[in-house]
Amino acid sequence: MKQLKLKNSPIAYYISGSDQDEWVLFLHAAFVDHNMFQDQTEYFQGKYNVLAVDLIGHGQSLNTRRGDSIDKMSAWIHEILKEERIEKIHIVGVSLGAVVAQDFANHYPEEVKSLACFGGYDINHFDAKMQRENSGKQILMMLKAVVSVKWFAKANKKISACTAKAQEQFYELNIHFPKRSFRYLASLNGMVNKFTTGQRTYPLLIGCGQKDIPMELVAVDAWKATEPDCEVILFENAGHCVNMDAPREFNEALEGFWKGRRQIS
């Protein structure tokens, strides 16, 4: 993929192809980078124009300035789309990427062709108790990172993936995450329960791995309850980062969603 840099921002982004009619944007999980979508980039190359970013503090998006934080990602993505002359785009987010994807859709719904979120939760209707529980677990993981990034990555890979191959792939990406980048995630809670979901003008797909933590399965059910028209898919033999655990099934599910075929819950 061709690496580019958004002017007046810390954000590095990557493009593969520009000859197709449709664009897809991939937004990665926390502590890794755009390379977690390597299987998707290879699969969709020649079918879609692929755009991926390194979220702030991840990958090559490290040259920050005072005040830069995760809550600016939507505006930066908007600027990338303008720079590349992309009017509408399919957006796919996994975990943290699913949060950023929804925040972008809240701010720029007219630029969204479809929205697919995996291993995430409805940021517009996130239960306060679940939010506290999620924050508590994140703090415990951060404490491990303060002691040792390798220790943190070894623990994190078991939470983030269930297959041996995906766990090792996640670990190799995670060990490069700088400790100082935790600061850029501090504004994450400010993106939650900030908007009220209106009538979506684009299709929505949500899902997770059947071997993800129980709280995630509850979050998917709760999201479906608030938006009954959305499509839901649960991936067998997959954990949190479903695109890494089950790349073939994940790719086929996205392709079917974009082409209008219904998913099987």
VOGU-3710 file (C-alpha; in Angstrom, 3 decimals, decimal comma):
1> mkqlklknsp> 0,000/0,000/0,000  1,116/3,549/-0,692  1,814/5,506/2,504  0,737/9,156/2,645  0,600/11,828/5,336  -2,297/14,156/6,039  -1,067/17,747/6,177  -1,192/19,570/9,509  -1,901/16,366/11,416  -0,022/13,376/12,826
11> iayyisgsdq> -2,016/10,915/10,735  -0,427/8,485/8,288  -2,766/6,786/5,847  -2,455/4,141/3,188  -4,071/3,577/-0,197  -4,219/0,507/-2,404  -5,732/1,059/-5,837  -7,670/3,976/-7,255  -9,272/2,519/-10,373  -12,372/0,948/-8,836
21> dewvlflhaa> -15,766/2,580/-8,406  -16,058/2,117/-4,645  -13,859/2,836/-1,644  -13,582/1,033/1,691  -11,943/2,422/4,839  -10,490/0,070/7,479  -10,050/1,328/11,064  -7,941/-0,880/13,317  -8,110/-1,988/16,953  -6,166/-0,398/19,788
31> fvdhnmfqdq> -2,434/-1,079/20,225  -1,818/-2,302/16,658  -1,965/-0,482/13,307  -3,384/-0,695/9,783  -1,407/-3,906/9,165  -4,014/-5,891/11,100  -6,029/-5,653/7,854  -3,374/-7,233/5,660  -5,655/-10,142/4,698  -8,443/-7,719/3,810
41> teyfqgkynv> -6,165/-5,490/1,742  -4,977/-8,464/-0,289  -8,484/-9,871/-0,736  -10,209/-6,645/-1,808  -7,402/-5,291/-3,970  -8,733/-5,129/-7,508  -12,341/-5,142/-6,255  -12,394/-1,951/-4,181  -10,080/0,971/-3,573  -8,744/0,389/-0,071
51> lavdlighgq> -7,996/3,168/2,413  -6,532/2,462/5,856  -5,205/4,757/8,560  -2,959/4,474/11,576  -5,012/5,926/14,414  -3,290/8,579/16,477  -0,491/7,141/18,618  -0,354/3,957/16,541  1,885/2,856/13,683  3,314/5,894/11,909
61> slntrrgdsi> 0,816/8,395/13,358  3,171/9,538/16,114  4,276/13,044/15,161  1,730/14,763/17,378  1,235/18,280/18,660  -0,195/19,540/21,933  -3,934/18,888/22,088  -3,967/16,040/19,557  -6,129/13,114/20,700  -8,390/10,321/19,487
71> dkmsawihei> -11,474/12,552/19,431  -9,987/14,440/16,466  -9,779/11,332/14,297  -13,152/11,912/12,614  -12,142/15,385/11,444  -8,812/14,065/10,185  -10,511/11,238/8,283  -12,878/13,795/6,770  -9,855/15,760/5,561  -8,311/12,610/4,082
81> lkeeriekih> -11,484/11,929/2,104  -11,439/15,496/0,799  -7,761/15,191/-0,119  -8,407/11,962/-2,047  -11,672/13,261/-3,536  -13,757/10,478/-2,010  -17,406/11,472/-1,662  -18,759/8,312/0,000  -17,029/5,314/1,511  -17,745/1,937/3,106
91> ivgvslgavv> -16,371/2,048/6,661  -15,203/-1,005/8,609  -14,056/-0,710/12,208  -12,813/-3,343/14,642  -12,806/-2,682/18,409  -11,394/0,851/18,873  -11,816/1,269/15,128  -15,544/0,583/15,555  -15,772/3,475/18,024  -13,981/5,838/15,632
101> aqdfanhype> -16,120/4,599/12,735  -19,325/5,453/14,606  -17,995/8,822/15,696  -17,208/9,626/12,063  -20,720/8,534/11,045  -22,166/10,776/13,747  -20,280/13,795/12,411  -20,310/13,088/8,662  -23,229/10,764/7,840  -23,419/12,065/4,270
111> evkslacfgg> -19,968/10,588/3,577  -20,870/7,071/4,757  -21,896/4,503/2,159  -22,175/1,697/4,711  -21,012/1,089/8,274  -19,693/-2,220/9,642  -18,577/-2,489/13,278  -17,082/-5,559/14,941  -15,988/-6,148/18,518  -17,507/-2,813/19,475
121> ydinhfdakm> -20,597/-1,325/21,092  -23,196/1,322/20,309  -21,421/4,510/21,389  -24,697/6,459/21,280  -26,448/4,151/23,768  -23,690/2,654/25,905  -24,890/1,406/29,285  -23,168/3,286/32,118  -22,485/0,123/34,138  -20,955/-1,605/31,126
131> qrensgkqil> -18,920/1,517/30,388  -17,443/1,493/33,917  -16,649/-2,208/33,656  -14,975/-1,699/30,295  -12,934/1,245/31,607  -11,809/-0,789/34,616  -10,471/-3,576/32,435  -8,663/-1,079/30,230  -6,934/0,442/33,273  -5,696/-2,985/34,386
141> mmlkavvsvk> -4,259/-3,634/30,934  -2,569/-0,224/30,919  -0,864/-1,008/34,235  0,702/-4,083/32,639  2,003/-1,932/29,803  3,621/0,470/32,279  5,624/-2,440/33,688  6,456/-4,083/30,357  5,093/-3,687/26,836  6,000/-7,320/26,105
151> wfakankkis> 4,046/-8,485/29,159  1,166/-6,294/28,088  1,291/-7,656/24,525  1,401/-11,282/25,703  -1,693/-10,749/27,835  -3,433/-8,654/25,198  -3,041/-11,178/22,393  -5,060/-13,747/24,359  -7,896/-11,248/24,769  -7,737/-9,989/21,201
161> actakaqeqf> -7,625/-13,247/19,245  -8,262/-16,945/19,777  -6,331/-18,685/16,987  -2,584/-19,188/17,446  -1,783/-17,499/14,130  -3,874/-14,403/14,867  -2,509/-14,147/18,405  1,061/-14,066/17,147  0,180/-11,550/14,439  -1,464/-9,320/17,039
171> yelnihfpkr> 1,493/-9,681/19,409  4,029/-8,675/16,756  2,033/-5,511/16,044  1,284/-4,775/19,717  4,914/-4,775/20,918  5,580/-1,675/18,816  2,884/0,363/20,600  4,592/3,225/22,510  3,648/3,620/26,171  3,299/7,372/25,720
181> sfrylaslng> 0,488/6,815/23,218  -1,965/5,885/25,968  -2,407/9,625/26,544  -4,049/10,037/23,130  -6,824/7,633/24,134  -7,783/9,638/27,221  -10,566/11,481/25,386  -12,248/8,252/24,246  -15,061/8,409/26,806  -15,943/11,880/25,524
191> mvnkfttgqr> -17,058/10,275/22,264  -19,585/8,032/24,042  -23,269/8,949/24,525  -22,660/12,318/22,893  -25,043/11,873/19,951  -28,540/10,471/19,529  -28,804/8,007/16,675  -31,086/9,313/13,962  -32,489/7,566/10,914  -29,487/6,078/9,143
201> typlligcgq> -29,266/6,729/5,416  -26,873/3,815/4,943  -26,884/0,106/5,931  -25,394/-1,007/9,252  -23,705/-4,339/10,010  -22,583/-5,260/13,528  -21,033/-8,392/14,936  -18,307/-10,121/16,904  -16,642/-13,471/17,395  -18,534/-16,135/19,305
211> kdipmelvav> -15,423/-16,590/21,468  -15,179/-12,900/22,351  -15,707/-11,916/25,997  -19,313/-12,256/27,262  -19,659/-8,477/27,645  -19,147/-8,048/23,899  -21,921/-10,502/23,059  -24,212/-8,575/25,412  -23,183/-5,312/23,730  -24,088/-6,671/20,276
221> dawkatepdc> -27,499/-7,825/21,526  -28,136/-4,434/23,133  -27,188/-2,625/19,927  -29,481/-4,817/17,877  -32,323/-3,997/20,278  -31,929/-0,256/19,640  -31,496/-0,645/15,866  -33,571/-3,651/14,770  -32,991/-2,912/11,070  -29,253/-3,530/11,317
231> evilfenagh> -27,665/-6,791/10,192  -25,869/-8,979/12,725  -23,251/-11,655/12,207  -21,435/-13,795/14,784  -18,270/-15,529/13,624  -17,580/-19,071/14,777  -14,078/-19,874/16,034  -13,236/-16,189/16,330  -12,494/-13,889/19,232  -12,317/-10,112/19,464
241> cvnmdapref> -10,411/-9,293/16,265  -12,592/-11,337/13,960  -10,857/-10,191/10,796  -7,624/-11,816/12,017  -9,141/-14,988/13,480  -11,461/-15,713/10,554  -10,232/-13,670/7,572  -11,988/-15,678/4,846  -15,372/-15,595/6,590  -14,887/-11,935/7,465
251> nealegfwkg> -14,028/-10,926/3,901  -16,942/-12,864/2,440  -19,332/-11,361/4,996  -18,258/-7,827/4,099  -18,528/-8,510/0,385  -22,007/-9,926/0,835  -23,054/-6,970/2,963  -21,835/-4,453/0,397  -23,587/-6,304/-2,394  -26,855/-6,349/-0,473
261> rrqis> -27,036/-9,983/0,605  -28,493/-10,536/4,051  -26,250/-11,920/6,794  -27,185/-14,877/8,975  -27,278/-14,055/12,689
//
